[in-house]
């Protein structure tokens, strides 16, 4: 049986091995991706769903390439290869199109689920509860897929959106306990980092990327 904590342990080791460069990559990702998605979150809290959706979708433009650039870096770290900040920008350039497609699909999926959850939460009756539960499970499944999708994009020689999403879903279905435990722990790490603020600014995004890459590499090696 696979140890579900193994990806976290290896990711922490990778982080400490390349802490300075990964700190720089973390800050680059935040500078590129953070502002628009932060505005989307604030708009969502204020009940401005349409504005949150707009900011979220526009945020894909910088976040797509930046996310794949970060995963290009953490792949080299996991492989024990040399990295520089140039690796980040090269990854952004090489994976820009697939990054836009992947992150755009991810954000659109989350918006669809949140829209349905919001709709059914306003209704009473057992049918609304059942449908809300189904959409909540859909949200967890969608988030679980994206533990693996960015990493698979880097691992594949010729990644396509369909191939990456299909294989990510297959990994999730084949290893549900492993996947959802790691998703839960990733969620906890993100919540604590946001509460403390300092970790998210310096290393949490890089750690989550390393974590996802290590989990994907472990499962694909089976």
Secondary structure, 3 states (H helix, E strand, C coil): CCCCCHHHHHHHHHHHHCHHHHHHHHHHHHHHHHHHHHHHHHHHHCCCHHHHHHHHHHCHHHHHHHHHHHHHHHHHHHCCCCCCHHHHHHHHHHCHHHHHHHHHHHHHHHHHHHHHHHHHHCCCCHHHHHHHHHHHHHHHHHHHHHHHHHHHHHHCCCCCHHHHHHHHHHHHHHCHHHHHHHHHHHHHHHHHHHHHCHHHHHCHHHHHHHHHHHHHHHHHCC
